[in-house]
């Protein structure tokens, strides 16, 4: 396994590749750590923003996952806000 440090356009390609030059996908442990960090309330949001918009090119699938997760988060926040406006405060705080 080697780390490619070749100039590719505006950024440096640092993707992990095997000896044949093919990009190696994220392992089970990397996915486990990624999902664990995203479920921590504020830390997960910070990590998702970093992985989605940061200049980390090691694992492009993590970048795509973070963008999709942030899009789902925005969608769910919109749905909850719309439900709160529609059904009022009694939807969440019943007496």
Helices and strands as residue ranges (DSSP letters): E 2-3, E 6-8, E 11-13, E 16-17, H 28-39, H 41-53, H 60-87, G 89-91
